Amino acid sequence: MDTKTKAGSLIAAVGVMASLGLVAYELRQNTQAVVGQTLQALAEQHTELALAGVENADLRTAWAVGADDPSALTEAQREHLSWFYAAVVRVTENRFRQYQLGTLDEDALLQLGANGPVFRNAYFKTWWPDRRSFHTQDFVDFVDTKLVPLERVRPGQ
């Protein structure tokens, strides 16, 4: 190879490396944007669920009664809480799947409300055992070990 050919090959190699570097940078930026959008969407879901309690007096009352004494709930209050928990658990399962995909780390998953008072309400203890079968085992294990102490929620309780 003559000097011009070697110089041309070197310049081409540098160009390819620079292009690959730019592609890597753009991928990282896009990944960060997707994570940011996901976190925003999850925060909006959390806000919508919180507003449901703020805007719905029946739900607030059911929540308070269920937290104090689930056996004192009326049938209508049980229905309110059951639908509320169905939504909360699906949102939490979505967050769990984002965690599995690597979009969220465990701290972010738990800080987005997954370990909040929703799962410590006494009514949840009575509601969850009958609903576990609607979810995959990995999610059930997550709920039982990370969100609710195992001694509080057991199948058949």
C-alpha positions as CSV (number, residue, x, y, z in Angstrom):
1,M,0.0,0.0,0.0
2,D,1.2,3.4,-0.8
3,T,1.1,6.3,1.7
4,K,-2.0,7.9,0.1
5,T,-3.9,4.6,0.4
6,K,-2.8,4.2,4.1
7,A,-3.8,7.8,4.9
8,G,-7.2,7.3,3.2
9,S,-7.8,4.1,5.1
10,L,-6.9,5.8,8.4
11,I,-9.2,8.7,7.7
12,A,-12.0,6.3,6.8
13,A,-11.4,4.3,10.0
14,V,-11.5,7.5,12.1
15,G,-14.7,8.5,10.3
16,V,-16.3,5.1,11.1
17,M,-15.3,5.4,14.7
18,A,-16.6,8.9,15.0
19,S,-19.9,7.8,13.4
20,L,-20.2,4.9,15.9
21,G,-19.5,7.2,18.8
22,L,-22.3,9.6,17.6
23,V,-24.7,6.7,17.3
24,A,-23.9,5.5,20.8
25,Y,-24.4,9.0,22.1
26,E,-27.8,9.3,20.4
27,L,-28.9,5.9,21.7
28,R,-28.0,7.0,25.2
29,Q,-29.9,10.2,24.8
30,N,-32.9,8.4,23.4
31,T,-32.8,5.9,26.2
32,Q,-32.7,8.7,28.8
33,A,-35.7,10.4,27.1
34,V,-37.7,7.1,27.1
35,V,-36.9,6.6,30.8
36,G,-38.0,10.2,31.5
37,Q,-41.2,9.8,29.6
38,T,-41.9,6.5,31.5
39,L,-41.3,8.1,34.9
40,Q,-43.6,11.0,33.9
41,A,-46.4,8.7,32.9
42,L,-46.0,6.6,36.1
43,A,-46.1,9.8,38.2
44,E,-49.3,10.9,36.3
45,Q,-50.9,7.5,37.0
46,H,-50.1,7.9,40.7
47,T,-51.6,11.4,40.7
48,E,-54.8,10.2,39.0
49,L,-55.2,7.5,41.7
50,A,-54.6,10.0,44.5
51,L,-57.1,12.4,42.9
52,A,-59.7,9.6,42.8
53,G,-59.6,9.6,46.6
54,V,-59.6,13.4,46.8
55,E,-62.5,13.8,44.5
56,N,-64.6,10.9,45.6
57,A,-66.1,11.1,49.1
58,D,-67.4,7.6,49.0
59,L,-64.0,6.2,48.2
60,R,-62.4,8.3,51.1
61,T,-65.0,7.0,53.5
62,A,-64.6,3.4,52.3
63,W,-60.8,3.8,52.6
64,A,-61.1,5.0,56.2
65,V,-63.5,2.3,57.3
66,G,-61.4,-0.4,55.5
67,A,-58.2,0.9,57.2
68,D,-59.9,0.7,60.6
69,D,-62.1,-2.4,60.4
70,P,-62.7,-4.1,57.0
71,S,-65.6,-6.1,58.5
72,A,-67.5,-2.9,59.0
73,L,-67.5,-2.0,55.3
74,T,-70.9,-2.0,53.6
75,E,-71.2,-3.9,50.3
76,A,-71.0,-0.6,48.4
77,Q,-67.8,0.4,50.2
78,R,-66.3,-3.0,49.5
79,E,-67.1,-2.5,45.8
80,H,-65.5,0.9,45.8
81,L,-62.4,-0.4,47.4
82,S,-62.3,-3.5,45.2
83,W,-62.4,-1.5,42.0
84,F,-59.9,1.0,43.4
85,Y,-57.5,-1.8,44.4
86,A,-57.9,-3.5,41.0
87,A,-56.7,-0.3,39.4
88,V,-53.9,0.3,41.9
89,V,-52.6,-3.3,41.5
90,R,-52.6,-3.1,37.7
91,V,-50.7,0.2,37.8
92,T,-48.2,-1.3,40.3
93,E,-47.8,-4.4,38.0
94,N,-47.0,-2.1,35.1
95,R,-44.4,-0.4,37.3
96,F,-43.0,-3.8,38.2
97,R,-42.8,-4.8,34.5
98,Q,-40.9,-1.5,33.9
99,Y,-38.5,-2.5,36.7
100,Q,-38.0,-5.9,35.1
101,L,-37.2,-4.3,31.8
102,G,-34.6,-2.1,33.4
103,T,-36.5,1.2,32.9
104,L,-36.9,1.6,36.7
105,D,-34.5,0.6,39.4
106,E,-36.0,-0.9,42.6
107,D,-35.7,2.4,44.5
108,A,-37.7,4.2,41.9
109,L,-40.2,1.4,41.8
110,L,-40.8,1.6,45.5
111,Q,-40.7,5.4,45.6
112,L,-43.4,5.7,43.0
113,G,-45.9,4.7,45.6
114,A,-45.5,0.9,45.5
115,N,-44.6,0.7,49.1
116,G,-47.1,3.4,50.3
117,P,-50.1,3.2,52.6
118,V,-52.3,1.7,49.8
119,F,-50.8,-1.7,50.5
120,R,-50.8,-1.2,54.3
121,N,-54.5,-0.6,54.5
122,A,-56.2,-3.4,56.5
123,Y,-58.7,-4.0,53.7
124,F,-56.0,-4.9,51.3
125,K,-55.1,-7.9,53.5
126,T,-58.6,-9.2,53.0
127,W,-58.8,-8.3,49.3
128,W,-55.4,-9.5,48.0
129,P,-55.5,-13.3,48.7
130,D,-58.5,-13.8,46.5
131,R,-56.9,-11.7,43.7
132,R,-53.5,-13.3,43.6
133,S,-54.5,-15.8,41.0
134,F,-55.1,-13.1,38.5
135,H,-51.4,-12.2,38.4
136,T,-48.2,-13.9,37.5
137,Q,-46.2,-15.6,40.2
138,D,-43.3,-13.2,39.9
139,F,-45.6,-10.2,40.5
140,V,-47.4,-12.0,43.4
141,D,-44.0,-12.7,45.0
142,F,-43.1,-9.0,44.6
143,V,-46.3,-7.9,46.3
144,D,-45.9,-10.5,49.1
145,T,-42.2,-9.7,49.8
146,K,-41.8,-6.0,48.9
147,L,-45.2,-4.4,49.4
148,V,-46.9,-6.4,52.1
149,P,-45.2,-8.4,54.9
150,L,-45.8,-12.1,54.2
151,E,-47.3,-12.6,57.7
152,R,-50.1,-10.1,56.7
153,V,-51.1,-11.7,53.4
154,R,-51.4,-15.4,52.9
155,P,-53.6,-17.3,50.6
156,G,-56.9,-18.2,52.2
157,Q,-56.7,-15.5,54.9
